[in-house]
Amino acid sequence: MKKNSFKIRKLILFFSLLYAGWGFSQQQVWNPDNGDGTFTNPLLWGDWPDPDVIRVGDDFYMVSTSMHYVPGCPILHSRDLVNWEMVGYAVERYDEDPRYDLQGGSLYLNGSWAATMRYRDGKFYVGFCTPYGWGREKGNFSMCIADRPEGPWERVVFPEYMYDPGLLFDDDGRVYVVHGQGTLYVTELAKDARSVLGEPRKIWSGGFKNAYELGGGFGMEGAHAYKINGKYYITCPAGGTEGWQICLRSDHIYGPYEHRLIMNDSLSYPPNGLHQGGMVQLKNGDWWFVIMQDRGPIGRVPCLVPVTWKDGWPMLGDDGKDVVTYPKPDTGKRSRILSPATSDEFNGRKLGLQWQWNHNPDPTRWSLAERKGYMRLKAAKADVLKNARNTLTQRVQGPLSQGTVEMDFSALKEGNVAGFGVFEFPYAYIAVVRHEGKNRLVMCIDDVEQEAVEDIPGDKVWIRARTTDRDFVASFFYSLDGVHFHKLGSDLRMGLGLPWTANRFALFNYSKTDEGIDGIADFNWFRFTNK
């Protein structure tokens, strides 16, 4: 009875806030499905870079890069190629270096790069590269294998480094990875895809008709490999984030290859910037291409374009140009209209799939069970937010997005900094700081205080962050009653100090003092809207 009463009280509070003008509306996010048999790109207006896509029966699966965020390699599912929902992750955590635990340093921008996904004989395969540092010259390669896209996944870490890999299972049972930047290689794997058989063989190095097609020094990368009607096809972006798509074609996996420009929207204004992605065939024989587009600090968003075969080449969009709105793919199936960006009441036993941690979390310092209906974060020692364990994030969305949290700060300890904000480099937040027995409410940009409210009363605070793709601005607000919100501090001009990752909403609690270790911040809910 007590449990039911607790839930009823939460519902009453929710509706009372709604009708009191608190400003929370029914959760809405960007929806590409126009409901009239057409769709408008992007598929997801958030950061889902380097997409690759496969079909298994009537089901489509897409994987994306996530770098240092954990769990890694998010996997989405669709039945119509337009509406997508999260189903799992290929990587639970990274155990190969203590810096993934923020011990002895950090590994921002490491983790998973340029994931490739394939299916064979009842098993799913996700491969990705992990560079050391920000370079492309050295690192390692991982192969993740599962019976179901939801997992569990087994991860095999190779000592070999294969940059931006594209996995191919050939008709004869042989397995290859196409990889590289500028110069492309093919490496053969063992038939179980768990080890390398031989040395990489170079298959392509330049050879374009002119520097324009080469992209002014940005050579081909992000390879995706296919065997279609007896020929080998390799699709690659070139020219950087405002570049184009190249296709290589050969009768043999090791070449020689000819090439064709299959999409170029870089001359439009503003440049369309359709870049890296993967191709998939429908049951009816049609082909479609999921390809990302750079939207600055909001992220690299996945778009969907049709493929038309012309003289044996897969031309993307409308003869190599994008028209943004297209008829939906003829899959014969319909998907639920959902979004991977979601509110969370923190009532479940497991963390929602929309959430990822900044680096590996410390499982002893967060809980959904210790206080039912709350995300509890216990403080660990850190000097600044970017070095703090257990920062919980999810993507901001375009064109507008707003996240709001209710936080109970009654169990903070001396030196604790707990709050909510927008995380990238630079980052900004509103937090409660426990200092000399008092609770200060501060708004900071990169941990530099912009404005503060001294000695706030009570034990709860409501914090809101609002983002827009207009000049990529984030604004911050607080409330002491859950009804009336007040702007605090300066706007954040969202940036990309961490290249190739986008801005994220972030919940956190860390301590600048040893005395404050294990201080508690309890988050009652996170609510998302695009208004």
C-alpha positions in Angstrom: 0.0 0.0 0.0 2.8 2.4 0.8 4.4 1.8 -2.6 1.2 2.5 -4.4 0.6 5.6 -2.3 4.1 6.8 -3.2 3.3 6.4 -7.0 0.0 8.1 -6.6 1.7 11.1 -4.9 4.2 11.4 -7.7 1.4 11.4 -10.3 -0.6 14.0 -8.4 2.5 16.2 -8.2 3.2 15.8 -11.9 -0.3 16.8 -13.0 -0.4 19.7 -10.5 2.8 21.0 -11.9 1.5 20.6 -15.4 -1.7 22.6 -14.8 0.1 25.2 -12.6 1.9 26.4 -15.6 5.3 24.8 -14.8 5.9 24.5 -18.6 6.3 20.8 -19.1 4.4 19.6 -22.1 4.0 16.1 -23.5 7.3 14.8 -24.6 7.9 15.6 -28.3 11.0 15.1 -30.5 11.8 15.5 -34.1 9.7 13.0 -36.2 10.8 12.3 -39.7 7.6 10.4 -40.6 5.2 12.8 -42.3 2.3 10.3 -42.0 1.4 10.6 -45.7 3.8 8.0 -47.1 6.8 10.4 -47.1 9.6 11.2 -44.7 11.8 14.2 -44.2 15.5 13.9 -43.2 17.1 13.6 -40.7 15.9 10.3 -39.3 17.1 11.3 -35.9 18.0 14.9 -35.0 20.8 14.0 -32.6 24.3 12.7 -32.6 24.3 9.2 -34.3 27.6 9.4 -36.3 29.1 6.8 -38.7 25.9 4.8 -39.2 25.9 1.3 -40.7 22.8 -0.6 -41.4 21.7 -4.2 -42.1 18.5 -6.1 -42.8 17.7 -9.5 -41.1 14.4 -10.8 -42.4 11.9 -8.0 -41.9 14.0 -6.1 -39.4 16.6 -3.4 -39.9 19.4 -2.7 -37.5 21.7 0.4 -37.3 24.9 0.8 -35.3 26.6 4.1 -34.5 29.9 5.4 -33.2 30.0 6.6 -29.5 33.7 7.0 -28.7 34.4 7.3 -25.0 30.7 7.1 -23.9 29.7 3.9 -22.1 28.0 1.6 -22.9 29.3 1.9 -26.5 28.2 1.2 -30.0 24.5 1.9 -29.7 22.2 -0.4 -31.8 18.8 0.7 -33.1 15.9 -1.3 -34.7 13.3 -0.4 -37.3 10.8 -2.2 -39.5 10.4 0.7 -42.1 13.9 2.3 -42.1 12.4 5.6 -41.0 11.3 5.2 -37.4 14.0 3.8 -35.1 14.2 2.7 -31.4 17.1 1.7 -29.2 17.6 -2.0 -28.5 21.0 -2.3 -26.9 24.8 -1.7 -27.1 27.6 -3.9 -28.4 30.1 -2.8 -25.7 29.3 -2.8 -22.0 32.5 -1.1 -20.9 36.2 -0.7 -21.8 38.5 -2.6 -19.5 41.8 -2.4 -21.5 43.1 0.8 -19.9 42.5 2.4 -16.4 42.1 5.8 -18.0 38.6 4.6 -19.1 37.9 4.6 -15.4 39.4 8.2 -15.2 42.3 6.7 -13.3 45.6 8.3 -14.2 44.1 10.4 -17.0 41.2 10.3 -19.4 40.5 8.8 -22.8 38.2 11.3 -24.4 37.6 10.5 -28.1 38.8 6.9 -27.7 36.6 3.8 -27.4 34.5 3.0 -30.5 35.1 4.6 -33.9 33.4 4.0 -37.2 31.4 0.8 -36.3 30.6 -1.7 -39.0 27.7 -4.2 -38.6 26.9 -7.5 -40.4 24.9 -10.7 -39.9 25.8 -14.2 -40.8 24.4 -17.7 -39.9 22.4 -16.5 -36.9 25.0 -14.2 -35.4 25.4 -10.4 -35.3 28.9 -8.9 -35.7 29.9 -5.3 -34.9 33.5 -4.2 -35.5 35.1 -0.9 -34.7 38.6 0.7 -34.3 40.0 2.4 -31.3 42.8 4.9 -32.0 45.4 5.7 -29.4 45.1 9.4 -28.7 43.6 11.3 -31.6 45.8 9.8 -34.3 44.9 7.4 -37.1 48.3 5.7 -37.3 48.0 3.3 -34.4 45.4 1.6 -32.1 43.5 -1.6 -32.1 40.4 -3.3 -33.6 37.5 -5.0 -31.8 35.0 -7.5 -33.0 31.8 -7.9 -31.0 29.6 -11.0 -31.5 26.1 -11.8 -30.3 23.1 -14.1 -31.1 20.7 -11.1 -30.6 21.2 -7.4 -31.2 20.1 -6.8 -27.6 23.1 -8.9 -26.4 24.8 -10.2 -24.5 27.8 -9.4 -26.7 31.3 -11.0 -26.6 34.1 -8.6 -27.5 37.4 -9.7 -29.0 40.2 -7.1 -29.0 42.7 -7.6 -31.9 46.3 -6.3 -31.6 46.1 -5.2 -35.2 44.8 -1.7 -36.1 42.3 -1.3 -38.9 41.1 2.3 -39.2 37.5 2.9 -40.1 36.7 -0.8 -40.8 34.1 -2.2 -43.2 33.3 -5.8 -42.6 32.4 -8.2 -45.5 31.4 -11.9 -45.4 32.0 -13.3 -48.8 29.9 -15.9 -50.6 32.7 -18.6 -50.1 32.8 -18.1 -46.4 35.9 -15.9 -46.3 35.9 -12.8 -44.2 37.5 -9.4 -45.0 37.9 -6.0 -43.5 38.4 -2.9 -45.7 40.1 -0.2 -43.8 42.3 2.9 -44.0 42.2 6.6 -44.8 43.4 7.9 -48.2 45.2 4.6 -48.8 42.8 1.7 -48.4 43.7 -1.9 -47.4 42.0 -5.3 -47.3 42.8 -7.6 -44.4 41.4 -11.2 -44.3 40.1 -12.6 -41.0 39.6 -16.1 -39.9 36.3 -17.6 -40.8 35.0 -17.1 -37.2 36.0 -13.4 -37.5 38.0 -13.6 -34.3 41.5 -13.1 -35.6 43.6 -11.9 -38.6 44.8 -14.4 -41.1 47.5 -12.4 -42.9 49.0 -9.0 -43.7 46.9 -6.1 -45.0 47.0 -5.7 -48.8 46.8 -2.2 -50.4 43.9 -1.9 -52.8 43.7 1.9 -53.4 45.8 5.0 -53.1 44.6 8.1 -54.8 44.0 7.8 -58.5 41.2 10.3 -58.7 40.8 12.4 -61.8 41.5 15.6 -59.9 42.1 17.1 -56.5 38.5 18.2 -56.3 37.3 14.7 -56.1 40.0 13.9 -53.5 38.6 16.5 -51.2 41.5 18.9 -51.0 43.6 16.5 -49.0 40.8 14.6 -47.2 41.1 11.2 -48.7 38.6 8.4 -48.6 37.8 6.7 -45.3 34.8 5.1 -43.6 34.8 2.2 -46.0 31.7 -0.1 -46.3 32.1 -3.3 -48.4 29.5 -5.3 -50.3 29.3 -8.2 -52.7 26.5 -7.6 -55.2 25.9 -9.7 -58.3 29.4 -11.1 -58.2 31.1 -7.7 -58.0 32.8 -6.0 -55.0 31.7 -2.5 -54.1 33.3 -0.3 -51.5 31.6 3.0 -50.6 33.6 5.7 -48.9 33.1 9.4 -48.0 35.8 11.9 -49.1 36.3 15.6 -48.7 35.6 15.8 -45.0 32.3 16.7 -43.4 31.2 18.8 -46.4 32.4 16.2 -48.9 30.8 13.6 -51.1 30.5 9.8 -51.5 32.8 7.7 -53.7 32.2 4.1 -54.8 34.9 1.6 -55.9 34.0 -1.4 -58.0 36.0 -4.6 -58.9 35.6 -8.2 -59.9 38.0 -9.2 -57.2 38.3 -8.3 -53.6 41.9 -7.2 -54.0 41.2 -5.2 -57.2 42.0 -3.5 -59.5 39.2 -1.0 -58.7 37.5 1.6 -60.8 35.7 4.4 -59.1 32.6 6.7 -59.5 31.3 9.8 -57.7 27.9 8.6 -56.5 26.8 11.6 -54.4 27.9 15.2 -54.3 25.8 17.9 -52.6 28.8 19.9 -51.4 28.1 22.7 -53.8 24.7 23.6 -52.4 24.5 26.5 -49.9 24.8 25.8 -47.2 26.7 22.6 -48.1 24.6 19.6 -47.4 27.6 17.7 -46.1 26.2 14.2 -46.5 29.1 12.1 -45.5 29.6 8.6 -44.1 27.2 5.7 -44.0 26.0 2.3 -45.2 23.8 0.7 -47.8 21.0 -2.0 -47.4 18.7 -3.9 -49.7 15.0 -4.4 -49.1 13.1 -7.6 -49.6 11.6 -6.2 -52.8 15.1 -5.6 -54.2 15.2 -1.8 -53.6 18.4 -0.3 -52.1 18.6 2.5 -49.6 21.6 4.4 -48.0 21.8 5.7 -44.4 24.2 8.5 -44.4 25.2 11.1 -41.8 25.1 14.9 -42.1 27.1 17.3 -39.9 24.9 19.6 -37.8 27.7 21.1 -35.7 27.4 21.0 -31.9 24.0 19.2 -32.2 25.8 16.2 -33.8 26.1 14.2 -36.9 22.6 13.2 -37.8 21.6 10.1 -39.9 19.7 10.7 -43.1 18.1 8.2 -45.5 18.4 8.4 -49.3 17.3 6.1 -52.1 19.7 4.2 -54.3 19.2 4.1 -58.0 21.5 1.7 -60.0 22.9 3.3 -63.1 25.3 1.4 -65.4 26.1 -0.9 -62.5 26.7 2.0 -60.0 24.6 2.9 -56.9 23.7 6.5 -57.3 22.4 8.2 -54.1 19.5 10.5 -53.8 18.2 12.1 -57.0 21.1 11.3 -59.4 23.7 12.2 -56.7 21.8 15.1 -55.1 19.7 15.1 -51.9 16.1 16.4 -52.0 15.5 16.0 -48.2 11.9 14.6 -48.4 11.3 11.2 -50.1 8.6 8.6 -50.4 9.1 6.0 -47.6 10.9 2.8 -48.4 8.5 0.0 -49.5 9.3 -2.4 -46.7 5.7 -3.6 -46.3 6.1 -3.0 -42.5 5.4 -0.2 -40.1 7.4 0.8 -37.0 6.2 2.5 -33.9 7.0 6.2 -33.8 9.4 6.4 -30.9 12.5 8.3 -30.1 15.8 7.3 -28.5 15.7 10.7 -26.7 13.3 10.1 -23.8 12.2 11.4 -20.4 12.9 9.1 -17.5 11.1 8.8 -14.1 13.9 6.5 -12.9 11.3 3.9 -11.8 12.9 0.9 -13.5 15.4 -1.6 -12.3 17.8 -0.9 -15.2 19.1 2.3 -16.6 17.2 3.4 -19.8 19.0 2.8 -23.1 18.9 6.5 -23.8 21.6 7.1 -21.2 25.4 6.7 -21.5 28.1 7.5 -19.0 31.1 9.7 -19.6 33.8 7.0 -19.4 33.3 3.8 -17.4 31.0 4.4 -14.4 31.8 3.3 -10.9 29.0 0.8 -10.1 29.4 1.3 -6.4 28.5 5.0 -6.7 25.2 5.0 -8.5 21.9 3.2 -7.9 18.3 3.0 -9.0 17.5 0.7 -6.0 18.7 2.5 -2.9 15.9 5.0 -3.2 13.1 3.8 -5.3 12.1 6.1 -8.1 15.4 8.1 -8.0 18.7 8.0 -9.7 21.2 8.2 -6.8 24.7 9.5 -7.6 27.3 9.3 -4.9 30.2 11.7 -5.1 33.8 10.6 -5.9 36.8 12.9 -5.7 37.4 15.2 -8.7 38.8 18.6 -9.3 36.5 19.6 -12.2 33.5 18.1 -14.0 35.5 16.7 -16.9 37.4 14.5 -14.5 34.4 13.3 -12.5 33.2 9.7 -12.5 29.5 8.8 -13.1 28.5 11.8 -15.2 25.3 10.5 -16.8 24.5 11.8 -20.3 22.1 11.7 -23.2 22.0 13.5 -26.5 20.6 17.0 -27.0 18.3 17.2 -30.0 17.6 19.6 -32.8 16.2 22.0 -33.7 15.2 22.7 -30.0 15.5 20.6 -26.9 14.9 21.1 -23.2 15.8 18.9 -20.3 14.6 19.5 -16.7 15.5 17.6 -13.6 14.3 17.6 -10.0 17.2 17.0 -7.6 17.2 16.3 -3.8 20.4 17.7 -2.4 19.6 17.1 1.3 22.4 14.4 1.6 25.2 16.3 0.0 28.5 16.6 2.0 31.1 19.3 2.3 32.7 20.0 -1.1 30.1 18.3 -3.2 29.1 19.8 -6.6 25.9 18.3 -7.9 23.7 19.4 -10.7 22.6 19.3 -14.3 23.9 20.9 -17.5 25.2 20.6 -21.1 28.4 18.7 -21.6 31.0 19.0 -24.3 34.1 21.2 -24.4 33.2 23.8 -23.3 30.5 22.7 -20.9 28.1 24.6 -18.6 25.8 23.7 -15.7 23.8 24.8 -12.7 24.9 23.0 -9.5 24.4 23.0 -5.8 27.7 23.4 -4.0 28.0 22.4 -0.4 30.4 24.8 1.3 30.9 25.5 5.0 27.6 23.9 5.8 25.6 26.0 3.3 24.2 25.3 -0.1 25.1 27.7 -2.9 23.5 27.5 -6.3 26.0 28.3 -9.0 26.0 28.6 -12.8 29.4 27.7 -14.3 31.0 27.6 -17.7 33.9 25.2 -17.7 33.8 25.3 -13.9 34.2 29.1 -13.8 31.4 30.6 -11.8 29.2 33.1 -13.8 26.4 33.8 -11.2 25.3 32.4 -7.9 22.4 32.3 -5.5 23.6 32.2 -1.9 22.4 29.9 0.8 19.4 28.4 -0.9 16.6 27.1 1.3 15.0 23.6 1.4 16.4 20.4 0.1 15.2 20.4 -3.6 16.0 22.3 -6.7 14.7 22.1 -10.3 17.3 22.7 -13.0 16.6 23.3 -16.7 18.8 23.5 -19.7 17.5 24.6 -23.1 19.4 24.2 -26.4 18.8 25.4 -29.9 20.6 24.9 -33.3 20.2 28.7 -33.9 23.8 29.8 -33.2 24.1 26.7 -31.0 23.2 28.4 -27.8 22.3 26.7 -24.4 20.5 28.6 -21.6 20.1 27.6 -18.0 17.3 28.1 -15.5 16.5 27.1 -11.9 13.4 26.9 -9.7 13.1 26.5 -5.9 9.4 25.5 -6.1 9.1 23.5 -9.3 6.8 26.1 -10.8 8.6 29.4 -11.4 11.9 29.2 -13.3 14.6 31.9 -13.3 17.5 32.3 -15.8 20.9 32.0 -14.1 24.3 33.0 -15.5 25.4 33.4 -19.1 24.4 31.5 -22.2 26.7 28.8 -23.4 27.9 28.9 -27.0 28.0 25.2 -27.6 31.2 24.0 -29.2 33.1 21.0 -30.5 36.2 21.0 -28.4 35.9 17.3 -28.4 35.8 16.8 -32.2 33.2 14.4 -33.7 31.1 14.2 -30.5 28.1 16.4 -29.9 26.7 18.2 -26.8 24.8 16.2 -24.2 22.5 16.8 -21.3 24.4 15.7 -18.1 23.6 14.8 -14.5 26.5 14.7 -12.1 27.7 14.7 -8.5 31.4 15.0 -7.5 33.4 16.2 -4.5 36.3 18.6 -4.4 37.2 17.4 -0.9 37.9 14.0 0.7 35.3 14.9 3.3 32.6 14.9 0.7 33.2 11.5 -0.8 30.0 9.5 -0.9 27.8 12.6 -0.5 24.5 11.9 -2.2 22.4 13.6 -4.9 19.1 12.1 -5.7 17.5 12.8 -9.1 13.7 12.2 -9.1 13.3 12.5 -12.8 14.6 13.8 -16.1 12.0 15.3 -18.5 12.6 16.0 -22.1 10.7 18.2 -24.6 11.5 20.1 -27.8 9.5 23.2 -26.8 
